[in-house]
Amino acid sequence: METFTLKLDRRLEPGRVTCGKFDGTHACLAASTSVGNVLIHSPHREAPLEPDFRVLDEHKLTWQGEIAELQIGRQVTAIATGCLDDDERDVLFVGTASHVLAYQVEDNADLFRRELADGAYAIACGKLGWLAQPVVCVGGNCSITLLDQLGEEVFWTVARERVTALAVLDFDGDGANELLSGTRDYYLKAQREDAVLWEAKENAEVVELVALAERQFAYGTASDASGTLGVYECGRIAWRIKSKHRVVAMRSFDLNGDGKPELVSGWSSGKLDARNAANGQVIFKIQLSAPVAGLIEADYRRTGRCDLVVATVNGEVRGYPSGAVQDTATTQADLYRELLAKKQSLQMELRQRNASESNYFIGSKLAVSIASSNGAVRLGLASGPGLLIYYVMVFAEAVFEGESMVAHPPQPQGELEIPLRFPKNGPIDVHVKTCVGSQETPEDVLMVLELTHQLPAFCMYEAIPKPDEVPPEVDGSELVMDIAERAQRVALWLNQCLVLSAEIEVLDKGPRAGGLEIWLRAMRDQDVHCLRVDAAGKLTLKTRDPAFAGDVVQSLTTYLGLREATAEVKFAAEEQNAASSRQVQELQGGGESAAGRAGRHLGPGEESRGASRGFANHRGPGGHEDAPDRAEGRERRSGARSRDQIQEFRRDAGCVEGFERGGAERGEIERYV
């Protein structure tokens, strides 16, 4: 079915494949190799002239047939192509852990090279609605940076975690493009400048984003043991599928020639499939000999029409034209399995109808209770009179290994309690299937009762009385925000976000009339938090957890419909870490300065040796230490003391990485307020 197949004789990195017209006319494949280089493949390179007539240009890229390689010198973390000005030639963008490079392939020259402290782990190029010119969007550690054609920063914003996927699309249908991002902590976000238009949480790290038609976009997630592929439409999930393998690449392409682009996806298992973008139905699938490295759309045969080009990690490249693929998803083996499943289902239904106790189950119901206590959310199930619970299946994304759990008591019981522990805050959909029957019912003839329940966002926090002693680190850390809303609305929000035995009510008597106060204990780490709202609409959150404060601000402002708010935050532990980090940097600078001054006292021939020996004393011809060298010895001892003090401050600070993560979490709060 493929129209061409070729071998590149290189191993390609999964997810690091793109395409561009670097000369303005011919499509070329660009991919990161396993050795850290960027490979350029151009199938339209003309044969070289005879040596006598050949003109050598040292400024041009060196080609070996149809292939050229760029020596990046560092591990490539992202790769993309696009145009930033009126030039018809595409620019190649290469990201690493420390910089982003914009490269003109035909000129063999850098358009710009920008150092980025947060790295470049996702790159997308396009025209955003709030900017006049196209930009390159670079996602790094907890940040997104937009650069113009000169490499100058035109916009910067904070992100929740490392940005792993970016896309430019018209999310709200207003004719102007917004920025869509996916992060390592499972979140999807659409934004216009600093305004967050929409946000959702998935079940694993977001690795792929592709814009589709009519306010749709496709996404792919990947974890160690599974992957998810799905489509959102107007901010709501349209469909999703799960797999035991990771999704590596996605592309919107009309593979069957019906005029409607399909969603084509490549997987780590080597599977290539195409699905109807509206409902996820498979219309084509094929198994390749190696894992997929990337998918591109390019006119590789110079026919005037683009082909779907598939590259695998072993360097194989295949092309599939539009309209050449027929519906191969439904094979005879698939039809046989489908008919066999229907047969087994009908046989089971017939057995159940013939069973003597089949009418006994009619009208049976299941009593359900949910409570937060003893370190977990406890799901209680109770069957009706005369019925017993044989086993329960619980399905919840990103909660259990394999996203499901089975509770099977040794003996059937009338009541069963299942503890659930959720790793992160946020609403979670829990699907429960309970198999019940009487004591004499055979296990293959049981009734299945199903229920779906959405647990509140902060179900892992239980309401407690005010503690007798409040930890000083909690009392000294707080977030204060003016919400300009009555306390009754905050109480309604709390009733929705917590699992409570009784609803929260606003105080109507006493010195705090018109306000409320609630104390919470986190069941993950037993930390204590306090939330207060006074009659004037001033909210105070006592907590030492910046992540929890950010989640509270996000959830509350979304519920109240606040687009902007001002907050003051104070986290004593984070401020202490910040002070320790500044002292470490000052001492490092002092030690380097002392080392530099000591280096100036060394002779030209001894400078490198002195540095490698810890500034060993240099003696004059008479064997006595020279006066400048005695000064150098004092500088050496000063530098040693500085290094010792640095180590001491590092031990006191715990670890600087913890402070950096805390700084990202504070930035997260500032982003929402």
N, C-alpha and C positions, 0 to 999 in steps of 0.2 A: 504493500500500500504506500510505502514511502517513495518519494520521487528521486531522492539521492541519499547516499550514505558515504561518509568519508571518515578518515582517522587522522587525529591530530598528533598522535604519539606523545601526548602529555597527560598527566593526571590533573584534573580540574577540581577546584574546591566547590563543594555544594553551596548553592545560593549566591555564588560570586560570578555570575555570567550576565552579560548585557550585550547590547547591539547599538551601533551608531554609524552614521554616514560621515566619516572623518574627512573625506575629500568633498563632501557636499552632494555626492551622487551615488556612490556605491556603498552597499551595506556591508559592514564588517562585524565579526564576532570578537568580543573582548571578554577575557576570563582570567581569574586568578588561578595560578598553578600551585601545586603542593609545595614548591620550593620558595614561594613568596614573590614570584615574578608575575607580571601581567602579560598574557599572550594575546596578540592581535592576529586574527585570521581574516585575510581578504581573498576570496575566491576569484576576484576579477583582476588580479595583478597581471600586467602584460609581461610577456617573456622579455628578459633583458636583451639589449642589443649586443652586437659583436664587441669584443674587447677593444678593437681599434676605434670604434665609434662611441664607446661608452663614456658618459660624462659623470665623473664622480663628484658627489656633493657631501662634504663631511657633516653638513648640518642636517641632512635628511636621515630618517630612520633606516637602519640596516635591516633589509629583508632577506630571508632565506627561503626563496620560493614564494609561497603564499603566507608565510608566518614571520612575524617579528615579535621580539620579547623586550619588555621594559624591565629594567633592574630597579625595583623599588627599594630594596635593602631592608625592608621591615615587613612584618606580617600584615597582609591586606585584610582589613576588617569589613570593607564595603566598597562597592563599585557601581557606577551609574554613568549615563550619558545624557546630554541635553545641550540646548542652545541658550546663551545668556544675552545675545545681542542680535544684530541683523545679519550676522555671518551665517551662511547656509551650512557651514561645517559644524558637526557636533563636537562637543568638548568631552573628553574622558575625565571623569572624576574618580579619584582613588582615595580611599580613607584608610588610615591606620590608627593605632592607639594614641598617637600624639599629634597628627596633623591631617589636613586634607589637601590633595594635589589636584589642580585643574590643568590638564595637559592637552596640547594641540598635537595630534598624532602626525599629521602631514608635515608640520613645521618642525617636529621633534623639539618642541619648546614648551616650557611651563607658561601657562596663562597666569597662574598665581599659585603660590604655596603658602598655606595658612597654618600656623601653629595653633592647636586647640588643646587646652589643658584637659578637657573632658573627653578627648578622643572623637573619632568618627566611626560609629557602628551602624549607621543607616543613612543613606543619601537619596534624595529625590530632587528633581529639577522641574520647575514649572512656574506659571504665573499665578500669583495669589491676588485675591480681590482687593486687599488693602495696600498693595504696593504697585508702583507704576511700571516697573520692569521685571522681567523674569529673574528668579533667584535660585540658588542651590540651597536646599534645606539639609542641614547636617544634624543628626541626632547623636548625642554623646551621653556621658554619665550624668543623669539628672538634668539635662539641658538640651535645648534645640536652638541652633544658630542659623540665621539666614544670611547668605553672602551674595554680593553682587558680582558683576563681571570683573571687577578689580580685586576681588577677595576682601572687600571691606564689609564689616558687619553692619547690616541694616536693621536687624531685629534679633532679639534674644529673649528666651523665656525659659522658665524652670520646668522640669518634668518630674514625675513621681520617682522614676527609677531610670536605669539605663534604657535608652530608646533603641528598640530593635527593629522597627519597621516604620516607614513613612510613605504617605501618598498625598497627592494634590487632587482634589475633586470638589465639585459643587455639592456640598452636603445638604444644604437647606433649600435648594432649588431657586435661588435668587439671581442666578446668572453669573455669580462671582465665586471663585474657587476658595475653599477653606483648606486648612491643613489637618490631616488625619494622622495620628501617631499611635503606635503600639509600644508598650514598655515591658520590661522583664518581669514586673510584678502583676502581669495578667490584664492590665487596663488598656482600653481603647478610648481615645479622646479626639473629638473634633473641635477646632477652635478657630476664631477669627481675631487676630491680634492676641490680646490677653484674655478675651472673653471666651469661656468654655461653653460651647453650644450643646454638647452632648458628651456623655461619658458612660461607659459600661465596663463590666469586669467579666473576663473569660476564665477558663479553667486551667490555663497554662500560659507559658510565655508566648507572646504574639511574635511570629517570625515573618509573616508575609501579609501585605495589603495590596489589593488591586481594585482600581476604580472600575465600576460597571456602568451601564446605562440607567437612566431614570432614578437617580438618587440611590443607587445600589452600590455596595462595595463588598468584595469578598475578603475573607481573612483566613489565615492559617495559624494554628498554634502547635507547639511541639513541647513534649516533656521527655523524660528518659525512656518511658515505656509506651507512649502513645502519641497520637496527633489528632487534631480536629480541623475540619474544613467547613466553612459556613458562609452564609450571605446575610447581610443586614440590608433592610430596605426602609428608608425614612426613619432610621434610628431604632427599628425593631427587627428582631431576628426573624428571618424568613424560613431558613432551614439550616441544619447542621448535620454532619456525619462524623463519626469517630472511627479511628483506625488504630491498629497495633503499631503502625509505622508513622514516621514523621513526614509531614508535608514539607517539601524543599522549595518548590517553585510553582507559581500560578501565572496564568495568562488568559485574557479574554480574546477568543478567536473563533470565527465562524468555520468550524471544522467540517460540518456536513453540508454547507452550501445552502442553507435554508434562509439566509438573510438575517438571522439572529445569532449573535455571538454566543458561544458556549463558554463555560468556565473549564479550562484545561488545567490539570494539576499533575505535577510530578512528585513522586514519593521516594523515600529512602530505600524502599524495597525494590525499586526499579519499575514500579507500576506507573503507567501513564493512562489517565482517564479523562474523559470529557463529560460534563454534566450540564443539564438544562439549568440555566442560571435562575429560573423562576422557582423550580421545585426540587432541584438536586437530583433528578432522575439521570441515571447513567445511560449515555447513548453510544459511548465508545470506550474501550479499554484494551490495553495491550501490555504485555510484560516484556521489559527490556532486559538485556543481559547484565546490566550494571545499574547501580543507583543513579537517579537523575541528578544532574548538577545544575541545570537551568533551562528555561524556556524563553525563546525570543521570537519576535515577529519580524521577518526580513525578506526582502526580494533577493534571495541568494542565487537564483537562476537567471536574473535579469529578464524576466518575462513581463514586467510591469505589474505583477500581482505578488503580494506578500505570501510567504509560506510560514507555517509553524515549524520552527527549527528547535530540535531537542538535542541537548548535549548531556552526555553522561560523564561520570567521574573518571572513567578510563579513556576519555578523549574521543569517543565515538559521537558523530554528529549526523542526525537524520532530519530530513525535510518532509513535511506533510502539507500538500496544497489544500486550499479551501475547496470543499465539495467533493474531494476524492475519497473521503472516509464514509463508509456506510455504517448503519447501526449494527455493530458487532457485539453489543453487550449481552443480547439475549441469544445464547447459543443453545444447542440441543441439550447439553448437560445442565444448563441453567433451567430450562423448561422442565426437564425430568425432576430436578430437585424441588422445583416449585410445586409440581403436581404431586410428588411424594409427600411434601409437607401438608398439602391440602387433604390428602388421603388420611394421613395420621390424625389430623385435626378432626375430620368427620368421624373417624372410628372412635376417638376419645369422646366426642359429643354423643355418639350413639350409646356408648357404655354408660355415660352419666345419665342419659335419659331412661335407660333400662334399670338403673339402680333403684332399690326399694326406698332409699332415703332421699331421693332427688328432690322431692317436694319439701323436705324438711328444711332446706336451706333458703327457701323463698322468703324474702323480706328480712333476712338477717342483716344486722348492722354491726359496726365496730365502734366502740367508744375510744376516743383518743384524748390524751392529755399531754401538755407540754409544760415543763417547769425547768428553771435554771437553779441548780443547787449541786453541792458536793463536787464542784469542779467540772461540770458538764451540763449540757442541755439534755434533759431526760425525756425521752419519748415513751409515754405509757400507752399500752394497747390492752383492751379488754373485750373479749368476745361475748356474744349473747348467751342466754340460758341454754344449757345442754351442748354448747359448742366449745371446742378447745383450739388453741393456737398451736399448730404443728411447727411452723417456721415463718420467719419474716425476712423479706428482702428489702433493703433500703438503698436507694440510688441518690447520690448527690455528687455534683461535680467538684473536683479539687478538694475532696474531704477524705475519701478512702482510697487506698491503693487499688487501682482498677476501677475507681468511681462507684463501687458497689460493696455492700456488706450483707452477709447472711447471718441471722441469729436463729440457731437451731437448738432449743432446749432438749435435754436428755429425754424428758417425757412431755407430752402435750400438756399445756397449761391454759388456764382460763384467763390469766393476766401475764403480761410480759413488759418489762421495762428495758429500754435500749439507751445507753449513754452515747451521746454524740459530742465530739469535740472538734470545733472548727478552727482552722489556723489563722484566719484573717477576718476582719470586720466586713460586713456587707450582707445584703439580703441573699438568702440561699434557698433555692427550690429543692425540696426533699420529696421524692416519690417513694411510696411505701406499698409493697404488695404483701398481703397477709394471707396465708393458707390456713383455713379453718375446717373443722369437721368434728363429728361426734367421736366418741371413744371407739366405737365399732367400725367407723368408716375406714376402708382401705386407703392407703396413702396415695394411690394413683387416682382416686376419685375424691378430690378435695375442692372446696370452693375458694376462689381467689377474690379477696376484697382489696380494691385499690383506692388509694387516696393520694392527693398532692397537696402539700402545704408549704407556704413560703415562710421561713423563719425570719424574724426581724434582724435588722442590721447589727444590733449590739446584743444579741442573745447570749453572748459569752460574758456578760456582765450582770451580776445579781445585785438587787437593791438590798442595802443593809442599814441598820441604825447607825447614827453618828458614833464613830469609835471614841473610846475614852481618851486615847492618846493618838494624835495625828502625827505621822512621821514628819520630821522637820524638813526633809527634802521635798515632800508633797506640799507642805504649808508655804514653802518658799518658792514654789513654781506655779505659775498661773497664766491663764489667758483671759483677758478682759476685752469685751466687745460690746458695742452699743448696737442692739438689733432693732430698737424702736418698735417693739411689738409687745403686746400684753403677755403676761405670764401664762394665761390660759392656752394660748397657741403653742407655747413651748411644752406645756403639759400634754397637749394632744400629740405633739411630735414624740415625746417620751413614751407615751402609751403605745405608739406604733413601733418604736425602735427597741423596746425592751420586753422581756418575758416577765410579766408581773402577776402576782396573785390578786392584787387590787389596783384599780386605776389611781393614778396620781391626781391629787386635787390641789388647787391653789389655796394658800392660807387666806382666811377671811378675818382673822382676829389676831391681836397681838402686834408687836412692833414691826413684824415682817408681813403685815396684811397686804394682799395683792401680789405677793411674790411666792417663790417656791424654793425648796432646797432638797436635794436628793444625794445620798451617798451611794457609791457603787464600788463593788470589788470585782476586779478582773479575775476570771477563773483560770486564765492561762498562767499568770505569774503572781496572783494574789495582791497586786498593787491596789491601792485605795484611791478613789477619785471622788471629787465633789463638784456638783453643778448647782449654781445659784442664779436666780433671776429676780431682780427687785421690781417694784411697781413702776419704775421709770423706764423699764426695758433694758437695763444693763445686765449683761450676762458675764458671770465669772466662773471659770472652770479651773479648779485646783487639780493639777496633775503633773507628774514628772515625766510623762510619756508624750513626746512631741507627735508621734504617729497617731496616737489616740486623739489628741487635740485636733490634728488636721482632719481626721475622719469625722469628728463631731462638727467642726465648722462646715465641712462640705455637705454633710447630710442635713444640718439645720438650715443653712442658707438655701439649699435646694428646696426644702419643704416650705420655707417662708417666701420663696420667690425673690430673694435678694440678689441683685446683680453686683452690687458693690457694698462693702462694709469695711470699717476700720477696726483693727484689733491691736492690742498691746500684749506682747508675750514676754515671759520671763521664765527661763529654765536655769536654775542654779547650777546643776551639774554640767549642762552644756556650756554655760559661761565660764565655768572653771576650766573645762577642757580647752575652750578657746584661748583663755589666758595662758595656760600651760603650753599650748601650741605656739603662741606668739613668742614666748620665752625661748622655746626650742629653736625657732627660726632665728631669733636674735643671737643666740649663742652659736648656732651654726655659722651665721654670718661673721661673728667675732672670731671663731676658730679659723675660718677660711682667710679672713684678713690677716690673722697672725701668721698663718702658713705662707701667705703671699709675701709678707714682709721678711720672713725668714728665708724664703727662696731668693730674695734679692741679695742676701749676704753671701750666697754661695758663688763659687767661681763658675764661669760658663761651662767648663767641662765637668764640674762636680754637681751641678744643680739637679740633674735627673737622678744621679746616684744618691745624693743626699735625700731627695724626696722619697726614693724607694726604700732607704734604710731608716726612715723615721727621722730625717735631718741629723744624721751622724756628724759629730764635730769634725770640721776640716782644720787641719793643723798646717802651720806655715813650714817653711824649709827648716827652721831650727827645731821643730818638734814641739814648739809651744803654741798654745792656743792663741790665735790673734784676737785683738779686741773686738773687731766686728763679729768674729765667730762666737765670742762669749755672749755678745748681744743676741746672736742667733740661738744660742743655747737657752737664754732666758725666754725668747719667743717660743722655742720648742716646748718648754715646760708650760708656758701659758696656754699653748694650743692643746696640750694633753689635759690640763685642768678643764679647759672648755669642753673637750670631748667627754670627760667624766661627768661634768655637770649636765651635759645634754642627755647622757644615759640616765642620770638620776631624775631629770624632769620627765623623760619618757616613761619611766616606771611610775612616777607620781600621776601622770596624766592617764595611765591605763594603756591606751593606745590611740594614736592620732587618727587611725582609720575610724574608730568609733566616733570621734568628734566630727570627722567629715560626713559620716552618715547622719549624725545628728544635725549638722548644718543643712543637709539636703532635706531633712524632715522639716526644719524650720522654714526653709524655702517653700516647701509644700504648703505650709499654713499661709505664708504670704501670698502664694498664688491664688488662694481661694478668698482672700479677704482684700 
